[in-house]
Amino acid sequence: MENVLIIGASGSIGSLVRKELLDTSDSHLTLFVRNTEKLGEIDEKRETAVAGDATNIDDLNKVVENQDVVFVSVNSQLVEIAKNVVAAMDQNKVGRVVFVTSMGIYNEVSSNGFADDIPDVLIPYRKAADIIEASDIQYTILRPGWFDDDPDTNYQITFKGEAFVGHAVSRTSVADLAARIINEPTLYMNESLGLARV
């Protein structure tokens, strides 16, 4: 049994990753959120809910301790959170992270390959990815397309340095891939993966 920390567990992606892991694994989940009331009912045998702020390194250190894998899906303060996640994982000797950013952080949507000329809105996502990649932690960065609520898991993966294919992807697809990686931690290790509907 693995211990998995979900940072952003009440968000649209984190909540689906939570559900997928409960359905496909016997892992114990630590659900890290600002407000635990947003989590709904907790399976006390499998889940621990912790209220905290991922921009606070002390809060993070408390929940990262004794984890095997950390999953991060947040939509603000990505750079600060990425720095804190790396610091807390280093301090607690936790070696595997799955971190959600966005398509377009390498200008890979409209060009074939790596580039630094990206829209301002994507700069925090790119900086967060750079922080994770520069660490000594085994990582997978997920770069999904625009989220929608379709229930399909019909997605394709592109790798860093390849042109992004497609534009939209279901939240269910992102959760499916994240759970697969968490359940098999050697899968897509040290890769940055674009993710969009076929």
Beta strands, then each sheet from edge to edge (+ up, - down):
strand 1: 3-7
strand 2: 28-33
strand 3: 47-51
strand 4: 69-72
strand 5: 96-100
strand 6: 138-144
strand 7: 146-148
strand 8: 155-159
strand 9: 168-170
strand 10: 191-197
sheet 1: 3+ 2+ 1+ 4+ 5+ 6+ 10+ 8-
sheet 2: 7+ 9+
end
